Amino acid sequence: MAAKGATEMEVGGDGVAVITICNPPVNSLSIDVLLSLKESYEEALQRKDVKAIVVTGKGGKFSGGFDISSFGDLHSGKIEQPKVGYISIDILTELLEGATKPSVAAIDGLCLGGGLEVSMACHARISTPTAQLGLPELQLGIIPGFGGTQRLPRLVGLTKSLEMMLLSKPIKGEEAHQLGLVDSLVSPNDLVNTARRWALDICEAREILKFARAQARKQAANLEHPLICIDVIEEGIVSGPRAGLWKEANAFQGLLFSDTCKSLLHVFFSQRATSKVPGATDLGLMPRKITKVAILGGGLMGSGIATAMILSNYPVLLKEVNEKFLNAGIDRIKANLQSRVRKGKMTEERYGKALSLLSGALGYEKFKEVDLVIEAVIENVKLKQQIFADLEKYCPSHCILATNTSTIDLNLIGEKTKSQDRIVGAHFFSPAHVMPLLEIVRTQHTSAQVVVDLLDVGKRIKKTPIVVGNCTGFAVNRMFFPYTQSALLFVDYGMDVYKIDRACTKFGMPMGPFRLADLVGFGVAVATGMQYLENFPERVYKSMLIPIMMEDKRSGEASRKGFYKYEDKRKATPDPEIMTYIQKSRSMAGVTPDAELMKLSDKDIVEMVFFPVINEACRVLDEGIAVKASDLDIASIFGMGFPPYRGGVMLWGDSIGAKYIHGKLAEWAKRYGSFFEPCSYLAERAAKGIPLSAPAASQVKARL
Ligand SMILES: C[C@H](O)CC(=O)SCCNC(=O)CCNC(=O)[C@H](O)C(C)(C)COP(=O)(O)OP(=O)(O)OC[C@H]1O[C@@H](n2cnc3c(N)ncnc32)[C@H](O)[C@@H]1OP(=O)(O)O
């Protein structure tokens, strides 16, 4: 039997395949035409020279719909009925609508029933003003069967689509355009060419969207909502504004109840709540004006802090011990600023202005003019004590005396002065002009006024402050010390360094504990370790791995070799050589690798690295070092790069549950030692089923 119509396909030099429905007199859709449409599509999707598709009808008619004359053949069984849904779902939805290449329908004349349905499965519709579009199926005692009941309401709205279907009432191209069923109106002569251009424009938009998707995945692989946003934008481009709006509305609704949204809302409010500090900001004190700032030490931290200050228009006096160090410090500040100019974040003019706010000093003569001093010299208690005694002598009596120490007890630093009420910690995170957190440390002597003043400075230099109590490591470093500690412990027990780092970055950390140790430098890591060992010996794991590597002149990124090698600029490559050190460290620790640890999933690894962090965060909270759990969430996000979409360590901990965390820690404590011992705060909350972040009944001990 001769075929009842077919489609023809022609591929132009522009990469557009024009598929024409040919079945005179009205280009009705016989089964043959539909199968031929399928074949043409498949060929177009396969061919490399085809970028986009236009579907049209021969002789100024798109299509009069399903071939009514074959109804009888179907009834009599003369032609076999395709399996239910084959045309509507397999061909029109999966193949046409779901195609990776965009298609546009070019409509003139009739576009009825199955014809309109084919055009609605395309990604856009261009028509002439006089074209006739409708779904008249009900006239024949049937209903639209190729997706019309679903696609038309999305394009023209419920009321209009009901009218068009129930009354079998077609509309003209003009009205279809107003309703959004048709995307553009053109004269019959321009029809196919306009449709070609439209299809190519969708291709270009798709390329841009593809790039945006890749970027979004690279930035935060765990996040779904940026990709959904791109999908929704694409829907609008491809299927018109109404379809786009529907997709937007549905996606919005879904995201509103997502964990990501809940976590990010928590971060939003928690960040604002950090500057509400009981016993300081609730006393009605106004911040005093700070007109000049002095910074002691032009090293990495000092120069970073000075950069942050001059960028926010504070005149800065940088003091060093000799000309050479001073110049080196000033050069570092210049380099910090220049990097901003290079990245286009700052004009040359702004650069000059910022630099003009900086002056250098070798002595204390000009310190009588300053309102705030930030000491950022090396971590040496004796040196700091001497400096604070000098500052008391040379600075005006109202001047705030801040230290950028990251670990040393402030009472020790100020021991030789009578200025305890104006001594405060201003702990910045490296690089200080980039990292957004400022940990303000107050002792029992620090005045509320000084805290209020420093909060104001923090706001002006665009840092997120958290106000914490005084102890070794304060809140942030204390909380994150166990991050590297547990990683080092598990490496001794047989786990792979790079597997741990990978699990952490997949979880959403900017870098794993070993890449971080490389960045910070092993010297700092060991010095900090000593402080902890002195103060919290029961929960320090004495890994020899870092000291062994240091003996071999591997001390992290600065020496181009640490846990990774750094041949190229900053690019970290795993280094098989580290196995020698690891084996040595393992034999010194006298442990036998635990075969079970090798089988762990990424989720297990993340728990092993982060549950000790949560445990320490609980101690910090219990001791009153932090005022509230949400401050620790902010500290973890802004100080260590904990993924904000997980809400911070405490909120994340609560999403897992105190009981589970407690159980795991207790089990590991039995197996691997006291480092994992769950603290009493965690134990109590696990037993009573109270969230970790819920305020205690007797909130905040007298520590602050
Ligand atoms: C699954 C899907 O949802 C189901 C469907 O698509 S069902 C089909 C839906 N389509 C329709 O109902 C359209 C029916 N056709 C019409 O209403 C009118 O024919 C029309 C408005 C298209 C044209 O009207 P008009 O210009 O007066 O010409 P008319 O004489 O009716 O038709 C011209 C020829 O085309 C044929 N024809 C029209 N529509 C046809 C169709 N869908 N299938 C097969 N042949 C069709 C007519 O039988 C006629 O053939 P003839 O010359 O051999 O007698």
The ligand as a Tripos MOL2 file, in Angstrom:
@<TRIPOS>MOLECULE
LIG
   54    56     1     0     0
SMALL
NO_CHARGES

@<TRIPOS>ATOM
      1 C1         -4.8550   13.0080   18.1290 C.3       1 LIG1
      2 C2         -5.4080   14.2850   17.5990 C.3       1 LIG1
      3 O1         -5.6970   15.1470   18.6440 O.3       1 LIG1
      4 C3         -6.7330   13.9600   16.8290 C.3       1 LIG1
      5 C4         -6.9500   14.8840   15.6920 C.2       1 LIG1
      6 O2         -6.1390   15.6090   15.2420 O.2       1 LIG1
      7 S1         -8.4790   14.7960   15.0210 S.3       1 LIG1
      8 C5         -8.4950   15.8570   13.6380 C.3       1 LIG1
      9 C6         -8.6590   17.2640   14.0670 C.3       1 LIG1
     10 N1         -8.8300   18.0610   12.8760 N.am      1 LIG1
     11 C7        -10.0280   18.4210   12.4530 C.2       1 LIG1
     12 O3        -11.0150   18.1020   13.0430 O.2       1 LIG1
     13 C8        -10.0670   19.2320   11.1690 C.3       1 LIG1
     14 C9        -11.1600   18.6960   10.3120 C.3       1 LIG1
     15 N2        -11.2420   19.4650    9.0740 N.am      1 LIG1
     16 C10       -11.9240   20.5970    8.9810 C.2       1 LIG1
     17 O4        -12.4960   21.0820    9.9310 O.2       1 LIG1
     18 C11       -11.9960   21.2420    7.6570 C.3       1 LIG1
     19 O5        -11.7890   20.2620    6.6910 O.3       1 LIG1
     20 C12       -10.9190   22.3150    7.4410 C.3       1 LIG1
     21 C13       -11.2380   23.5010    8.3740 C.3       1 LIG1
     22 C14        -9.5650   21.7550    7.7590 C.3       1 LIG1
     23 C15       -10.9150   22.7810    5.9680 C.3       1 LIG1
     24 O6        -12.1860   23.1340    5.5700 O.3       1 LIG1
     25 P1        -12.5510   23.4850    4.0470 P.3       1 LIG1
     26 O7        -11.5770   24.4860    3.5390 O.co2     1 LIG1
     27 O8        -13.9890   23.8250    3.9930 O.co2     1 LIG1
     28 O9        -12.2730   22.1720    3.1950 O.3       1 LIG1
     29 P2        -12.8830   20.7110    3.3350 P.3       1 LIG1
     30 O10       -13.6560   20.4460    2.1120 O.co2     1 LIG1
     31 O11       -13.5720   20.5200    4.6090 O.co2     1 LIG1
     32 O12       -11.5210   19.8610    3.3420 O.3       1 LIG1
     33 C16       -10.6770   19.7460    2.2280 C.3       1 LIG1
     34 C17       -10.2510   18.3300    2.0610 C.3       1 LIG1
     35 O13        -9.3670   17.9950    3.1560 O.3       1 LIG1
     36 C18        -9.8420   16.8790    3.8080 C.3       1 LIG1
     37 N3         -9.5460   16.9880    5.2050 N.ar      1 LIG1
     38 C19        -9.7350   18.0380    5.9920 C.ar      1 LIG1
     39 N4         -9.2880   17.7600    7.2120 N.ar      1 LIG1
     40 C20        -8.7890   16.5230    7.1930 C.ar      1 LIG1
     41 C21        -8.1720   15.6950    8.1400 C.ar      1 LIG1
     42 N5         -7.9340   16.1240    9.4060 N.pl3     1 LIG1
     43 N6         -7.8090   14.4830    7.7960 N.ar      1 LIG1
     44 C22        -7.9940   14.0380    6.5510 C.ar      1 LIG1
     45 N7         -8.5400   14.7830    5.6170 N.ar      1 LIG1
     46 C23        -8.9480   16.0240    5.9260 C.ar      1 LIG1
     47 C24       -11.3390   16.8720    3.5500 C.3       1 LIG1
     48 O14       -11.8670   15.6140    3.7080 O.3       1 LIG1
     49 C25       -11.3950   17.3760    2.1440 C.3       1 LIG1
     50 O15       -11.1190   16.3050    1.3190 O.3       1 LIG1
     51 P3        -11.7480   16.1710   -0.0950 P.3       1 LIG1
     52 O16       -11.2940   17.3480   -0.9060 O.co2     1 LIG1
     53 O17       -11.2240   14.8820   -0.5960 O.co2     1 LIG1
     54 O18       -13.2580   16.1900    0.0880 O.co2     1 LIG1
@<TRIPOS>BOND
     1     1     2 1
     2     2     3 1
     3     2     4 1
     4     4     5 1
     5     5     6 2
     6     5     7 1
     7     7     8 1
     8     8     9 1
     9     9    10 1
    10    10    11 1
    11    11    12 2
    12    11    13 1
    13    13    14 1
    14    14    15 1
    15    15    16 1
    16    16    17 2
    17    16    18 1
    18    18    19 1
    19    18    20 1
    20    20    21 1
    21    20    22 1
    22    20    23 1
    23    23    24 1
    24    24    25 1
    25    25    26 2
    26    25    27 1
    27    25    28 1
    28    28    29 1
    29    29    30 2
    30    29    31 1
    31    29    32 1
    32    32    33 1
    33    33    34 1
    34    34    35 1
    35    34    49 1
    36    35    36 1
    37    36    37 1
    38    36    47 1
    39    37    38 ar
    40    37    46 ar
    41    38    39 ar
    42    39    40 ar
    43    40    41 ar
    44    40    46 ar
    45    41    42 1
    46    41    43 ar
    47    43    44 ar
    48    44    45 ar
    49    45    46 ar
    50    47    48 1
    51    47    49 1
    52    49    50 1
    53    50    51 1
    54    51    52 2
    55    51    53 1
    56    51    54 1
@<TRIPOS>SUBSTRUCTURE
     1 LIG1         1 GROUP 0 **** ****
